[in-house]
Amino acid sequence: MKYYDKLVFELSKEGRKGYSLPKNRFSRTLDELSPSNRRASALNLPQVSEPDLARHYTNLSQMNFGVDTGFYPLGSCTMKYNPKINEEIAAMPGFQILHPLQDDATVQGALRMYYELEQALAEITGMPYFTFAPAAGSHGELTGLMIMRQYHMSRGDNKRTKVIVPDSAHGTNPASAAVCGLEIIVVKSKENGLVDVEDLKPLLSDEIAGIMMTNPNTLGLFEVQIEEIARLVHDCGGLLYYDGANMNPLVGVVRPGDMGFDIMHLNLHKTFSTPHGGGGPGAGPVGVAKHLEQFLPLPRVVKNEDGSFRRLLAAENSLGRVSGFAGHFGVLLRAYTYILMLGKENVALLGKYATLSANYIKEELKPYYKLPIDSLCKHEFVFDGLINDGADKAEDAKGVTTLDVAKRLLDYGYHAPTIYFPLLFHQSIMIEPTETESLETIDAFIDIMKKIAEEAKTEPDYLKSAPHFTPISRPDEVRAARQNVLKYQDEI
């Protein structure tokens, strides 16, 4: 039995201690505290030795999968390696001790970082102005849609309350639109996975506030008719919103601003290597075209004539504040470090390597997994389950499903890819390698995916009961979600 097989409470033995502390400098004990400052009953804390405690939590930490422990082929989420220099810079005392209420004159270095990061992102995206206030990508979406509404309302165009969303969109798109009070109109995709422009045309009217798109889309396919889509939406008076979740393959290749988008958000944890997952903090900066700058939320950092920097705290048409202060400074600092570390020349390679990695995996695996749209992809692509001797339906592969493939990958030390999304296919497996993975890592992943495809033919029941070498195998996921136990229940 391993240390993580028991809760720390179950390791507890009365009288054991993991510490020995002297009396404090006031020489007061618990009994000398006034009754109003004491608990009515002793707190039920585990009593364990220091070795037991250290081993317990060390083993728990090793159960966690992260970018420092293995490869994430996690499509739609861009789980990219976070260079350690980012962490070292963010941990510098001069940055750590800053307070957001300090006078501008005392935080010139921090304000310069905000300003120069805005300039860098403007160059990369083609959006000249950014706000760093949004705390996450979804928060950035909401902020961008609020800017869209503010723009129309400032012109007295109050009936524009509908937003168009492709049927292949990320789930946050319609959710953000609904939170913003907009009605969602769905535009269909063609068989090739791209937006059906002919289906879009009749949806356009003077009630359309705009369209939300990501390009490449969630199938990893570039929307080749984006210029026509931009023209059609603009001609009806709407704006184009760019979901920056799929910006990874475009960096250094093409810019959303040049495609005709008016508003966009970036996920710094996806595109620019800041930590991802675990509940945050995150960052979802929003960029806008020149005619929308006035609506950006505050504060923003601007440069004075003498070369110093200040926070802009008031503007007539601004949304005001969408979060406290000026966003998550440490996350923004990590992205700034990453961009400076790569430099202009290497940033230009980021998107190309991401695209090369994805296409390499796709071509190697398509004899084994069903590829519903066989074309050049960008940073990610989608299989529709396994191929089994020419079977038309993925589930005909001896009953082995996408879930079985994902669970079996865990046995081989790989995080599972995104599965059952996008919803356009029944057995979706979305794979995204990112540009930070080596050829050797990618080849090893390909070999394991081929091995799993072979196991599906020779040992299908073994796949259906995977994983076999993890602390737990297949919990009842519905029960775990609805009847989860989040705290220790004392038997007494």
N, C-alpha and C positions, 0 to 999 in steps of 0.2 A: 504494500500500500504506500502511495506517495503522499507527500505533505499536502498537495492540493486536493487529495481525495477527501479530506476532512475540513470542515470549517474551523476557523481559529478558536471558536467557542468549544468545539469538540476536542481540541488539543488541550484545553484548560484543565489544570489540576490545582485544587485548592492549596494555597500557600506558596505556589511558585511565583517567582518574580523575574522580570527581565531588566530590572534597574535597581540601583541603590543610591538614593539621594540624601544628602545631609539636610538638616533643618535649614530653612531660609534665614537670611540675616536678621529677621525679626524674632527668630526662635519661637515661632508660634506653631502649634500643632492644630490638627483638625478640630480637636475637642475645645480649643480655645476660641474658635470662631463663634460668633453669636448665632443663636438658633435661626434667625432670619436669613442667615447666609449659608445654612447647611441644608442638605437634602434630608427629606424625611426618612428615606431608606437608602442603603448603599447602591451605587450604580453597578449594574451587572456587566462588568468588564471581564474579558478572559484573563486568566492567570497562567502565563506561560513563561518559559525561560527564554533568554535572548537567542540561543541557537535555534530553538524551535520556531521562534518568531521570524528570525532572519530567513530560515529555510522555507518557511511557509510562504512568505511574500516573494521571495526570489523565485520559487517554483511557479507561483501565480503569474509573475511577470513573464516567465518563459512560455506561458500558454498563449500570450497575446501575439498576434501576427502583425508585423509592421514592415515598412519599407526597409528597415535596417536588418530584417531577418529573412526576407524572401521577396519573390517576384509577384507583383499584382498585375495580372492580365485583365484588369477591371475596366471594361468598356463603359463609357459615359461618365467616368469619374476621374480619369487621369491621375492615378496614384503614382506620382513621380517622386524620385529620390530627392530628399532635402539636404543639400550640401551642408557640411558641418560649419563652413565659414559663415553661413547665414546665422547660425546659432551663436557663434563666437561674437559676431558684430552686435547682435541683439542683446547679448549679455554684458556688453561693455558698461562699466559703472556710469559713465557719462550719459548713457541713454537710459539706463535702468532707474536712475534717481530723478528723472524729469517728472514734473507735475503739469497737467494740462492747464492749470490756472496761473502758471507763471507768466510774468510779463514777457512780451514778445522779444524785448531786448536781451533777455536771459536765455532764450531758446532758439537763437538764430540758426544753429546747426540743424536742429530738428525741422525747423520751418524750411530750410534750404532743401532738406531731404524730400519733403512734401512737394515742393516746387519742381525739383529736378525729376522726381518720379512721374509727375504729371507730364513733363516735357517728353520723357522717354516713352510713356504709354501713348501719348499723342502721336509720336513718330511711328510707333509700331501699329497702331490701330487706324490712323487717319481721322481720329476724333480729337479736335484741338483742345477741349476743356474737360476736366474731370472733377468729380467730387469723391472724396475718400471716406465719407461718412457711413455708407452702408456696411453693416457688420457681416454680411454673407452674400452669396450669389442670389439667393431667393429674395433677400432684403434689397439687393440691387435691382432685381426685376421689378419689385413693387415701387421702388424709387423712380425707376425709368418710366413706368406707366403713370405715375403721379405727374412727372414732368410732361408726359404726353397730354394728359388731361388739362394740366395748367396751361399749356400752349393753346389748346383749342378754346378753353374758357376765356383766356385773355383776349381772344379775337371775337368773343361773343358767339362762338360756334358750339353752343351747349348741347345740341342734340347728337353729337358724336359720342355715343356711349357703347359702341360695339367694337370688339377687337377680333381679328381673324387669327386663328391658330391652326397650323397644319396637323393632320391626324398622326404624324410621326413625332410630334413635339415632345420635349421633356415635360413631365407631369407638373413641374412647378409653373409652367407658362399659363395654363388655364387657371391654376390655383391663384397665382399672383393677380391675374386679371379679375377674378371674382372678388378677391379681397379689396381691389381698387374700385369695385362697384361697376365693372364693365361686363357686358354680355359677351359670351364667347361664341364665335361663329367658326365652325370647322371647315377647312378646305382639304379636299382629298388629295392623296398621292396617286400617281400613275403606277403602272406595273413595274416601271424601272426605279421606283422608290422616290422619285422627285415630285415636287409640287405640281399639280395639274393646273396649268395656267388657264385652260378653258373652263375648269370648275371654279377658278378664282374670279373670273370676269363678272359673272352675274351676282357675286356676293358684294361687289363694290358699290357704294352709294354714299350719299352725304351724311349717313349715320355712322360711317366707319371712322373710328379714331386712328386705327393703324393695324399693322400686322406684326406678329411676333414670329421670328424665324431664327434658326441656327443654321449656319452654313460653314462647313458641311453639316448635313442633317444627322439625325440619330442613327442612320444606317451607315454613316461615314461617307456619304456621297455628296459631291459638290453640286449645288443647285446652279446648273449651267444657264438657266434662264433668269438669273437674279436681276440683271439689268432691266429686263422687260417687266418683271414683277415690281421693281422699284418705280418704274415709270407709270405703271397702271395704278399703284397705290397713291403715288404723289398726285397723279392727274385727278383722282377723286377727292383730294384734300387730306388724305391720311398720312401718317408717319410710319417709318420702318424701325422696328425694334430688333436689335441683334442680341440673341442669347449667347453670351461669350463662353458658355461651357465647352464649346467645341472649337475654341480659338487655337488650340495647340498646333494643328497642322498648318495654320495660316501664317504663323509668326515668321516674318522675313520673306514671305511669298506674296501675299495679297492682303489688303486692308479693308475691313468692313466699311470704313468711311468712303472708300473709293467704289464700293459696290452700290452705294446709294442709301445706306442706313443712316438714320438720324440720331439714334440713341442706342447705346449698348452697355452691357455690364461685363466685367471681367471677373473670373474666379481666380484670385491670385494663388489659391491653394492648388489649382489645377495647372495653370499655364506658367506660373512663375515660382514654383517649388516651395511655397510656404506650407507648414504642416497641415494635414488634412485628416479630419475625423476626430472622434473623441469628444464631440460637442463644442469645439471651438477653442479659442476665438478664431474668426475667419475674417475675410475682407472681400467685398464685392463692389469695387469702385465703378462708378457710372460715368461714361463719357458721352458727350453730345456734340453735335454740329454747331457751328458758330451762331446760328439763329436761335439756338436754345440755351445759350450760356446763361442768360439772365434768370432762368428758372432753376438753376442748380441750387441744391440745399447748401446751407452754411454750417460751419465756417469753411472758407477756402483760403488758401495761401496765395498772396500776390507779391510781386517784387516792386519795391519802391525805386524811385529815380536814382537814389544814391547806392543802389545795389543791395540794400538790406531787405528783409522780408517781414511781412505782417499778416495777421489773420484778418480777413474780411468778414465782419460780423453782421453786416446789414446790407441789404440790397432790395430794391423796391418790389421786384416780381419773383423773388426767390421763394422756394417752398418753405423756407425756414429751416428748422432742424428736423432731421429724421433719426438722429441718435445723439448720444452725449458726446460733446467735444468733436474731435476730428477723425474719428475712426480708430481702429486698433493699431496703434503706432508700431508695436513690435512686429506685427505681421507685415505691415507696409515696409518696414525697414528690411525685413528678410527678402522681400521681392526686389527692393532697390539694390540690395547687395548682389543678388543673383544676376540682375541685368548688368550691373557694372562689372561683375566677375567675367561674364561671357563676352562683353564688349559688342560693338556693333557688328563685327564680322561673324562672330559665333552665334549671336542671336539670330542672324539670318539663316543659320543652318538648322535651327531648332525644328521648324515645321517640316523641313525636308527629311530629316532623320526619322521623325515620328511617322511620316507617310511611308518611308521605305520599310521600316520595321513592320508596320501593319500589313503591307502588301506581301512581304516576304512570308509571314506566317500564313496569310490567307492562301497563297499559292501552294505552300507545302501541305496544307491540311485539307484543301478542297476535294482531294480524292477520297477522304475519309468522312467528311461532314458535309451535309447538304448546304449548298451555297445558293440561296434563292435568287440573288442578283449578282451575276458574275461579271463584274466590271471593276475598273480601277477605283480603289477606295482611298480615303485620306488616312486619318489617324486611327480609325476603328472600322470594324466590319461585323456583320451578323451572319452566323450560321443558323440553320433551322433544324437542329438535331443531327443525328447520325445517319450515314448512308448505310444501307444493308442490302447488298446484292440488287441494287436498282429499285428498291421499294419506293413507292410514290410518297408514302407518309412516313415522317420521321419516327413516329411511335411504332411503326412496323418492325423496327430494328430489335426484334425479340423482346419487345416491351421495355427496352432501355430508354429512359427519357433524359432530357437536358439536366434535370435535377440530379439524376444518378451520375452523370458525367462530372458535374460540379462537386458532388460529395466525394467522388473517388479522387479528384485532384487533391483534396485535403490530405489523403493518405500519402501522397508523393511530395508533400511540403510546399504546395502552391496554393495561394489564395484563389478561390473560385472567381470566374469572370461574372459579369452581370448576366443574369438569366431571366427569361420570360419578359424581356423588354428589349426593343420596342414591341408593342402589342400587334404589330402588323403580321407577325408570324407566330405559329402555335408553339414552337419549341425553340425560341430565340436563345442564342448564345452570343453575346456581344463581347468581342475581344479587342483590347487596346494595349499595346506594349509600351508606349511612350518612347521618346528619343533617348532616354537615359540608360536603357538596358543594352548590355553587350551582346554580340553575336552568339557567344557561348551560352549565355543565359537563355536567349531566344531559342537556340537549337535544342537545348535541354528540355524546354517547355514543349516544343514541337514533338520531340521524341515521346514524351509522356502522353500527349494527346493522341498520338498514333497508337501507343500501347493500350490506352483506354478503349479506343475504337476496336482494337483486336479483342480485348477482353469482353466487349459487348457481344461479340459473336461466339466466343468460346466459353465464357463464364458469366453470362448475363445476371444470374442470381447473385453472384458475388458483388457486382456493381450495384444492384438494387438494395443491398444491405450496407453499402459503404456510407461513411468511412469506418475503417476497422482499427485504426491506430491513433485515434484522437481520444481525449478524456471522456467525451460523450459521443454517441453515434448519431442517431436520428430522433431528436425529441419531438413530441407532439407540438408542432409549431403554433397551431391555433390555440392550444391550451396554454402554451408558454406565453403567448401574447395576451390572453384574456385572464389567465389565472396565475400570473407570475408571482413568485415569492421573493420579495425584495429585502426582507429582514429576517434575522435569526429568531426562531420561535423557541423560547425556553420551555422545556417540558414541565417545569414546576409551575 
